[in-house]
Amino acid sequence: MRLSFSFSVSAEATIKRDPLSFITEQHVKSALRKEKGDDAQLLVWSINNFTEKGDNTATVVTSVVVDYHLGSETHQTSYIIKLNPCIMSTLSVLFTTMIFEKEVNFYEEILPDLNHMLNNAGQESLRMPELFHSSLKENNELVFLNDLRRKGFAMVNKFKGQDETHVRLALKELSRLHASSILLQAKAPDTNLMERYPSLNKDWYNCTDEMKKMLHQVFSGKYDNAIEILKGCERHTVAAWVEKIRPNIVDLFQEQLTKIPPFEVICHGDFWNNNMLFR
């Protein structure tokens, strides 16, 4: 039961609109009130881009800085915003709609239930950002998350491996996500989590036949790179094996994602450096 999956779109797709144009003052006000309460008065806000090429693929990620008035004082906060990337091919629109629906559903419905199970067991809530606002308007999807950089968190260099200490921290938190989903399932054993949360049934491999074809094209390119690298390392036997399995790439992924007890848990689905912050 995966939460998300990122991929690079094909060169045929074209960007038709500016995703940053989706961010309106009303969106900012909604996020501000959710975080600070109805008495918070928006003063000014501005978009502050901070990502680099290659930092994200399935969405556009930016941030807004917000000055607001509360009580007799002026304060500042900021939000991380994930936006529809506006890759306006039919399949990309379908995929983008799916991942935003899944992410919003996770933050609004699944995460509170997971945290409730952990809290009842005497554990801290999962260390994930809070959703302050979202819009699932077709082709204008966006989510506002709290900016954990304001609490001293930062991404590690995506071109470097993590040391053992940080790997242990990441795997510990991942295991808490898995464990909390087991507790949640055990609370109502007669109702499968995928029935309780229908968005978990949606995934990149079970959308449409067209989606599968596109994913095969995307993955095939990655396999081509892997084959050349392996040949360069004189690993010709492994390169031949990769070449052999390439026609069945999507089927192999689907086979590996089949739910098999006792490992039937909610998984992160995109667990890589840029989706983890440390301090």
TINUVO-867111 format. One record per residue (C-alpha): x, y, z; residue in one letter. Coordinates in steps of 0.02 Angstrom, whole numbers, plus 32768, in hexadecimal, padded with zeros to 4 digits. Layout:
BEGIN
XYZA
...
//
This chain:
BEGIN
800080008000M
806C808B7FBFR
805381457FD8L
80AA81917F43S
812181767EB2F
818781F17E4CS
81BD81E27D97F
8200824E7D0BS
8185827B7C83V
81A9825B7BCCS
81F582DE7B5DA
815582E27AF6E
80F583367B82A
80F483F37B88T
80D8846F7C14I
804284DB7BE6K
802E85457C83R
8094858D7D11D
807285257DAEP
809E85B97E1DL
800586147DDAS
7F98859B7E3EF
7FCD85EB7EE2I
7F4E866F7F11T
7F3786DE7FA8E
7E9F86797FD9Q
7F0885DB7FDFH
7F888633804DV
7F01867580C1K
7EB685C880D5S
7F5F857E8104A
7F83860C817DL
7EDD85FA81D7R
7EF1853E81E4K
7F9B85548235E
7F8685F2829DK
7ECA85FF82B7G
7E3E866E8277D
7E85870982CBD
7F2287088260A
7F1D879581E0Q
7F8187838140L
7FEF8819811AL
806087EA8087V
809D874A8036W
811C871E7FB0S
815586837F54I
8205864B7F81N
824785C37F0DN
82CF85587F5AF
82DB84B67EF7T
8356848C7E6CE
8345842B7DCBK
833683737DF6G
82F3838E7EA5D
824383557E76N
81EF83027DE1T
813882DA7E01A
810E83867E49T
814F84387E4EV
818A84687EFDV
819A851B7F39T
817685807FD6S
811F861F800DV
815886978095V
80C986E680F5V
80C3877F8166D
802A878581D4Y
7FE087E28267H
7FA487878303L
7F7187E083A2G
7FDD887B83AES
807588338356E
80B2881182A5T
80FA87658280H
813E870281EDQ
8125864F81B7T
813E85EA8117S
80F4855380BFY
813684D08049I
80C284BE7FB2I
80B5842C7F3CK
806384567E95L
802183FF7DFBN
80B684077D82P
8044842D7CEDC
808883A57C7DI
7FEB83A67C15M
7FEC82FB7BC5S
7F55828D7BE6T
7FB6820C7C49L
8016828C7CAES
7F7282E07CDFV
7F2D82387D17L
7FC882107D7BF
7FD282BC7DCCT
7F1B82B67E00T
7F3A820D7E51M
7FD4823E7EB6I
7F8582DE7EF9F
7EE782817F2CE
7F5181FF7F85K
7FBD827E7FDEE
7F2C82E8801BV
7ECD824E8054N
7F66821380B3F
7F7D82B68112Y
7EC582D48133E
7E878225815BE
7F0E81A1816CI
7F9781FE81CAL
7F258235825BP
7EED81818271D
7FA08140826EL
7FD681C282EDN
7F428196835BH
7F7C80E18361M
802F8114838CL
7FF7818F8412N
7F89810A8463N
802280998468A
8087812084C1G
80E881528425Q
810581FB83D4E
80A682298336S
80FA8206828FL
8179828B8263R
812282CC81C8M
80F0837C8193P
804283BD81B5E
7FCA83E38127L
7F8684948139F
7F2784A58096H
7F0484487FF4S
7EA784597F51S
7E7983C77EE1L
7E3084327E56K
7E5B83D57DB6E
7EFD84117D66N
7F14848E7DF5N
7F4084167E82E
7FAA84557F12L
7FD284327FC9V
801784A68051F
8087845180D2L
80DF849E8167N
819084D48140D
81FE846981B1L
829684CF8181R
8259854F81FFR
827984CD8285K
832A84AD824AG
830B841981D6F
8369840A8131A
8380839080A1M
84218330808FV
8485833D7FEFN
842982CD7F74K
84CD82A37F1DF
851982597FBBK
84EC81C0801EG
84AE81D380D0Q
851A819C8161D
84E6810F81D4E
849981818257T
842481D481DCH
83F8812F8189V
83C780E88232R
835A81818256L
8303817081AEA
82E580B581BDL
82A580C8826FK
822281458237E
81F380D981A2L
81DA80458216S
816780AE8284R
80FC80D381EBL
80F1801981C5H
80CD7FEC827AA
8045806E828ES
7FEA802881F6S
7FF17F7A8242I
7FA57FBE82E3L
7F1F8016827EL
7EF47F768220Q
7EF17F1182C1A
7E727F8A830AK
7DF27F548287A
7E307EAC8242P
7D917E8D81DED
7DA87F2A8174T
7E3E7F358102N
7E9A7FDC8105L
7E867FEA8048M
7DCA7FE08060E
7DCD806180EBR
7E3C80D68085Y
7E1280BD7FCCP
7E9F812F7F92S
7F1A80A67FC4L
7ED4803C7F36N
7F0F80BA7EB4K
7FBF80A77E76D
802B80CD7DE1W
802480197DA0Y
7F687FFE7DA9N
7F23809B7D57C
7F1280757C9ET
7F6780107C17D
7FA580B47BCDE
7FF680E07C73M
804F80387C76K
809280567BC7K
80D281017BF8M
812380BE7C95L
817680357C30H
81C280B97BBFQ
81FE811F7C54V
824B80897CACF
829880457C0CS
830380E07BFDG
834380C77CAEK
836C80127C86Y
83CE80497BEDD
843980B67C5DN
845180287CD9A
84867FB07C4FI
850A80287C0EE
854D80477CBDI
85587F8D7CE0L
85B27F6E7C3DK
862C7FF97C68G
864E7FA17D0DC
866A7F007CAEE
85D07EB37CFER
85947E697C5AH
85377DD87CABT
84CD7E4E7D13V
84B47EC07C7CA
84717E2D7C19A
83F87E047CA7W
83B77EB77CACV
83A17EB27BEFE
833E7E107C01K
82C27E527C82I
82A97EFC7C32R
820E7ECA7BCAP
81B37E9C7C6BN
81E47F327CD6I
81367F6B7D09V
80FB7EB97D2BD
81927E9E7D9CL
816C7F3C7DFDF
80B77F087E11Q
80EC7E5C7E4CE
815F7EA77ED0Q
80D47F1A7F0EL
80577E8D7F28T
80167E8C7FDBK
80587DF38036I
80367DDE80F1P
80867DFB816BP
80DA7E878109F
80367EDA80D7E
80577F898117V
8044803D80DFI
80E9806E808CC
813281178064H
814880F37FAAG
81CA817A7F84D
824B8167800CF
82E381C57FCCW
835582528008N
82EA82E37FCCN
825382A5802CN
82B182A280D2M
82E88333813FL
8362832E81D1F
83A083A68256R
//
